[in-house]
Amino acid sequence: MKLLTTTIGAYPKPEYVELPDWFGAAAGPDTEHPTEEWSEALAKMGNDAEEILARGTKEVIDDQVSCGIDILSDGEVRRENYIHYHCRHLNGIDFEHLTRTPLREGAYSARLPTITGPVSARDHFLPHDWKVAQSFTDRPVKITMPGPMTIADTTANEHYDDPAKLGADLADALNYEVMALADAGCKHIQIDEPVFARKVPEALDYGLENLERAFHGCPKDVVRTMHMCCGYPDALDNPDYPKAPKESYFDLAEAVDRSSVMAVSLEDAHRRNDPTLLERFASTNVILGVVAIARSHVESTDEVRAHLAEALEHIDAERLIAAPDCGLGLLGRKRTLAKLRNLCEAAHSM
């Protein structure tokens, strides 16, 4: 049976899309967050901004189609990072007042936008991004957004005393966009919660409940996907980058499987899991990372095929989707294309 393939979110920006992003930071993702630079770069594009961004999105879509990806992402071409791009469209988050904050258990620090009042949705924006991306292909385009816990963990909070309440308000704001995407016709919506793996007790206490809140009312024909990596490496070929504990996936699996999430994205290339993890997902589809996104080595077709064959000993083929571990921004276009071609060749020949 041919396995489906997908990408997770970010794709290397074409050179002519001169927007800074966290993949270009000198000391790793988000170490010096390009908040001001992003606004200035967008302003410099002037009236040509939409044409440039649409052209960049088309190139990213065409690349994925040429490699054989079945469920595409828009590549997050318009975003400086997947979290703060969304935050710009929310009330209560101040991008003028930046607060330097340690992140990911001290792995790096960043100057973060600050939550200064009640968070709520302000305007719809992702339906436009999806419509532009979807216009370039007949294959389904997935739209990604950050989850409540991940937004809370990547902003500085000066308003809320209760993290669960902050998460609930963020979830309501996300739901506003989820429902607009569904109404527009988007059939694949992914909410990213990498912080779940680092904060398992909080994820089980209120994180999953707020994830459900974000998807509340989503039509049954829309695939509700959750991405849960263990932490984005700061640079290529740095095996010592601190990751969330491997056990986190086992601690979370059954709760995720009981939720309304229909597909869960797990990393398995940068650091392999015990494959019996897949057996913990009795009904949820698993998007399995089988190519590394921060390693310069290009996995051969045979390597990827062997990885998938091992996974198929623990999960049915119709519930396994092959993917990279996470976003592809660190790899550069040439290496990304090589990895995706081999990924698709392997998955489509199982």
C-alpha positions as MATLAB code, in Angstrom:
seq = 'MKLLTTTIGAYPKPEYVELPDWFGAAAGPDTEHPTEEWSEALAKMGNDAEEILARGTKEVIDDQVSCGIDILSDGEVRRENYIHYHCRHLNGIDFEHLTRTPLREGAYSARLPTITGPVSARDHFLPHDWKVAQSFTDRPVKITMPGPMTIADTTANEHYDDPAKLGADLADALNYEVMALADAGCKHIQIDEPVFARKVPEALDYGLENLERAFHGCPKDVVRTMHMCCGYPDALDNPDYPKAPKESYFDLAEAVDRSSVMAVSLEDAHRRNDPTLLERFASTNVILGVVAIARSHVESTDEVRAHLAEALEHIDAERLIAAPDCGLGLLGRKRTLAKLRNLCEAAHSM';
ca = [
       0.000    0.000    0.000;
       1.320    3.432   -0.963;
       1.915    5.519    2.157;
       0.804    9.135    2.142;
       3.399   11.875    2.632;
       3.216   15.383    4.049;
       5.406   18.244    5.204;
       5.063   19.845    8.619;
       5.184   23.598    8.046;
       8.188   25.806    7.318;
      10.100   25.587    4.025;
      13.252   27.543    3.057;
      12.205   30.960    1.807;
      13.110   31.818   -1.796;
      15.887   34.403   -1.918;
      13.635   37.090   -3.376;
      11.311   36.852   -0.355;
      13.429   39.146    1.784;
      11.645   38.536    5.052;
      13.821   37.591    8.026;
      12.936   34.460    9.922;
      14.215   32.554   12.903;
      16.145   30.082   10.739;
      18.564   32.844    9.762;
      19.383   33.924   13.306;
      23.123   33.863   13.904;
      22.949   31.730   17.034;
      19.961   29.601   16.194;
      16.199   29.880   15.870;
      14.693   32.886   17.642;
      17.838   33.791   19.596;
      17.457   37.359   18.363;
      13.898   37.426   17.133;
      13.552   39.652   14.027;
      10.351   41.389   15.142;
      11.247   44.871   13.973;
      13.120   43.625   10.904;
      10.073   41.662    9.717;
       7.825   44.737    9.762;
      10.459   46.860    8.032;
      11.095   44.257    5.326;
       7.385   43.913    4.603;
       7.062   47.690    4.349;
       9.972   47.830    1.874;
       8.106   45.493   -0.476;
       5.373   48.102   -0.659;
       2.670   47.445   -3.220;
       4.591   44.434   -4.547;
       4.409   42.548   -1.249;
       1.448   40.335   -2.104;
       2.827   39.473   -5.542;
       6.230   38.552   -4.073;
       4.740   36.457   -1.285;
       2.381   34.677   -3.665;
       5.249   33.945   -6.055;
       7.299   32.529   -3.168;
       4.371   30.398   -2.025;
       3.904   29.041   -5.538;
       7.580   28.041   -5.718;
       7.300   26.193   -2.409;
       4.110   24.428   -3.530;
       5.670   23.486   -6.875;
       8.748   22.086   -5.128;
       6.650   19.827   -2.916;
       4.526   18.646   -5.838;
       7.625   17.879   -7.893;
       8.967   15.725   -5.048;
       5.685   13.837   -4.721;
       4.310   15.197   -1.426;
       0.626   14.312   -1.101;
      -0.532   16.780    1.584;
       1.330   20.067    1.123;
       2.034   22.975    3.445;
       2.133   26.599    2.308;
       5.731   26.678    3.553;
       4.941   29.497    5.996;
       6.552   31.827    3.450;
       4.767   34.865    4.901;
       5.922   34.250    8.472;
       8.960   35.296   10.478;
       8.046   32.311   12.626;
       4.900   30.293   12.945;
       4.087   31.593   16.439;
       4.495   35.347   16.293;
       2.957   35.678   12.835;
      -0.285   34.485   14.370;
       0.162   36.631   17.483;
       0.225   39.774   15.329;
      -3.446   39.163   14.611;
      -4.520   38.892   18.258;
      -5.636   41.567   20.678;
      -3.757   41.795   23.963;
      -0.256   41.030   22.618;
       2.122   43.986   22.366;
       4.878   43.875   19.736;
       6.303   47.237   20.764;
       6.947   46.090   24.324;
       9.468   43.237   23.993;
      10.683   41.254   26.998;
      13.854   39.170   26.960;
      12.920   35.711   28.187;
      14.743   32.346   28.486;
      13.050   29.636   26.418;
      12.968   25.830   26.145;
      14.492   25.316   29.575;
      17.298   27.773   28.891;
      18.227   26.401   25.460;
      18.108   29.968   24.135;
      16.586   33.346   24.924;
      14.642   35.852   22.886;
      13.052   39.282   23.034;
       9.387   38.358   23.021;
       6.147   40.218   22.440;
       4.342   40.786   25.700;
       0.805   39.841   26.747;
      -0.490   43.030   28.348;
      -4.271   42.454   28.322;
      -7.004   39.915   27.598;
      -6.221   37.899   24.474;
      -8.826   37.660   21.735;
      -9.043   37.258   17.972;
      -8.940   40.430   15.906;
      -9.106   39.643   12.201;
      -9.167   36.655    9.858;
      -5.947   36.159    7.894;
      -5.207   32.465    7.383;
      -8.099   31.847    4.944;
      -6.381   34.297    2.589;
      -3.035   32.505    2.986;
      -4.703   29.142    2.329;
      -6.648   30.323   -0.723;
      -3.507   31.714   -2.331;
      -1.542   28.502   -1.674;
      -4.389   26.213   -2.711;
      -4.830   28.107   -6.005;
      -1.495   26.716   -7.212;
      -2.313   23.000   -6.892;
      -5.035   20.374   -6.973;
      -3.435   18.599   -4.002;
      -4.661   19.535   -0.512;
      -2.780   22.315    1.236;
      -2.530   22.133    5.023;
      -2.465   25.299    7.114;
      -0.573   25.365   10.406;
      -0.973   27.482   13.507;
       0.650   27.511   16.955;
      -1.178   25.919   19.877;
      -2.236   27.696   23.075;
       0.528   26.297   25.282;
       3.180   27.020   22.666;
       2.027   30.623   22.213;
       2.015   31.107   25.980;
       5.519   29.650   26.194;
       6.835   31.944   23.439;
       5.444   35.236   24.685;
       6.040   37.180   27.889;
       2.926   37.179   30.081;
       2.265   40.293   32.160;
      -1.504   39.964   32.450;
      -2.760   36.473   33.354;
      -2.369   34.848   36.768;
      -3.755   31.488   35.597;
      -1.959   29.684   32.723;
      -5.033   27.562   32.032;
      -7.163   30.708   31.588;
      -4.546   32.215   29.281;
      -4.598   28.975   27.297;
      -8.390   29.003   27.110;
      -8.474   32.560   25.756;
      -5.775   31.709   23.231;
      -7.719   28.598   22.228;
     -10.856   30.656   21.623;
      -8.857   33.017   19.416;
      -7.401   30.075   17.489;
     -10.846   28.540   17.091;
     -11.974   31.748   15.387;
      -9.373   31.072   12.704;
      -9.945   27.290   12.585;
     -13.615   27.806   11.793;
     -12.848   30.434    9.164;
     -10.405   28.073    7.460;
     -12.978   25.283    7.507;
     -15.638   27.603    6.065;
     -13.199   28.589    3.303;
     -12.742   24.944    2.329;
      -9.430   24.011    3.964;
      -9.490   20.277    4.771;
      -6.231   19.956    6.743;
      -5.624   22.170    9.789;
      -2.601   21.567   12.001;
      -2.055   23.016   15.455;
       1.542   22.802   16.687;
       2.177   22.015   20.360;
       5.881   21.138   20.746;
       5.724   22.448   24.325;
       3.545   19.445   25.269;
       6.630   17.226   25.200;
       8.503   19.555   27.555;
       5.628   20.192   29.958;
       3.770   16.907   30.171;
       1.918   17.552   33.470;
       0.599   20.877   32.172;
      -0.324   19.305   28.835;
      -2.356   16.638   30.608;
      -3.821   19.083   33.137;
      -5.132   21.747   30.754;
      -3.123   21.691   27.481;
      -5.113   19.001   25.717;
      -8.390   20.486   26.932;
      -7.429   23.811   25.380;
      -6.327   22.087   22.187;
      -9.818   20.570   22.014;
     -11.216   24.053   22.599;
      -9.212   25.353   19.632;
     -10.712   22.660   17.381;
     -14.228   22.916   18.844;
     -16.936   22.769   16.190;
     -14.508   21.890   13.414;
     -16.426   19.917   10.731;
     -15.895   16.170   10.606;
     -14.519   16.325    7.059;
     -11.611   18.539    8.180;
      -8.552   16.597    9.344;
      -7.586   17.907   12.785;
      -3.819   17.454   13.086;
      -1.514   18.132   16.024;
       2.271   18.432   15.631;
       4.349   17.569   18.683;
       8.091   17.590   18.173;
      10.596   17.472   21.052;
      12.353   20.748   20.292;
      13.860   22.419   17.240;
      17.681   22.129   17.005;
      19.531   25.439   16.903;
      21.712   24.623   13.872;
      22.577   21.886   11.416;
      24.553   18.943   12.764;
      24.344   19.771   16.462;
      23.462   16.428   18.071;
      23.719   17.843   21.591;
      20.843   20.316   21.264;
      18.640   19.819   24.361;
      15.491   17.856   23.604;
      12.387   17.026   25.578;
      12.576   13.600   27.246;
      11.857   10.681   24.933;
       9.407    9.353   27.497;
       7.120   12.340   26.927;
       5.550   10.751   23.867;
       4.669    7.632   25.869;
       3.250    9.764   28.688;
       1.030   11.710   26.276;
       0.095    9.101   23.674;
      -3.021    7.610   25.220;
      -4.485   10.997   26.137;
      -3.888   12.261   22.606;
      -5.472    9.092   21.231;
      -8.603    9.716   23.310;
      -8.909   13.287   22.038;
     -10.602   14.526   18.889;
      -7.210   14.907   17.189;
      -7.266   12.794   14.030;
      -3.544   12.817   13.193;
      -0.529   13.411   15.425;
       2.896   14.370   14.079;
       5.888   12.883   15.927;
       9.615   13.254   15.327;
      11.475    9.983   14.862;
      14.520   10.847   12.724;
      16.669   13.166   14.839;
      16.191   10.757   17.732;
      14.496    7.398   17.302;
      11.679    6.297   19.561;
      10.900    2.810   20.774;
       8.654    1.730   17.873;
       6.111    0.245   20.287;
       5.113    3.880   20.854;
       3.036    3.589   17.688;
       0.897    0.908   19.324;
      -0.276    3.483   21.878;
      -2.253    5.198   19.125;
      -5.200    2.874   18.658;
      -7.215    5.095   16.326;
      -5.211    8.251   15.665;
      -3.212    8.495   12.446;
       0.524    9.012   13.001;
       2.594   11.391   10.889;
       6.057    9.977   11.487;
       9.223   12.011   11.021;
      11.579    9.840    8.990;
      13.993   12.473    7.664;
      15.903   14.826    9.958;
      15.458   18.563    9.552;
      18.699   19.649   11.241;
      21.124   17.086    9.851;
      23.019   17.672    6.618;
      23.077   13.947    5.824;
      20.487   13.176    3.157;
      18.721    9.935    4.077;
      18.749    7.493    1.173;
      15.570    5.971   -0.168;
      16.622    2.644    1.304;
      17.197    4.193    4.753;
      13.762    5.788    4.743;
      12.123    2.614    3.449;
      13.733    0.568    6.235;
      12.566    3.117    8.811;
       9.000    2.936    7.529;
       9.082   -0.848    7.331;
       9.981   -1.000   11.022;
       7.116    1.364   11.842;
       4.666   -0.788    9.883;
       5.333   -3.643   12.275;
       3.505   -1.567   14.899;
       0.826    0.420   13.019;
      -1.415   -0.229   10.024;
      -0.348    1.321    6.738;
      -3.583    3.282    6.325;
      -2.806    5.128    9.588;
       0.859    5.923    8.872;
       1.943    9.077    7.029;
       5.601    9.768    6.228;
       7.065   13.229    6.843;
      10.103   15.184    7.968;
      10.521   15.616   11.731;
       9.522   19.284   11.669;
       9.906   22.389    9.509;
      12.594   22.462    6.818;
      13.913   25.995    7.187;
      17.452   25.109    8.310;
      18.194   22.794    5.389;
      18.265   25.154    2.424;
      16.359   24.406   -0.774;
      18.801   21.983   -2.442;
      19.091   19.670    0.572;
      15.357   19.952    1.251;
      14.527   18.790   -2.272;
      16.888   15.832   -1.995;
      15.387   14.730    1.321;
      11.791   15.112    0.153;
      12.407   13.208   -3.091;
      13.862   10.259   -1.210;
      11.080   10.439    1.388;
       8.394   10.246   -1.291;
      10.119    7.560   -3.322;
      10.401    5.379   -0.229;
       6.872    5.986    1.064;
       5.245    5.482   -2.314;
       7.036    2.194   -2.893;
       6.140    0.438    0.365;
];
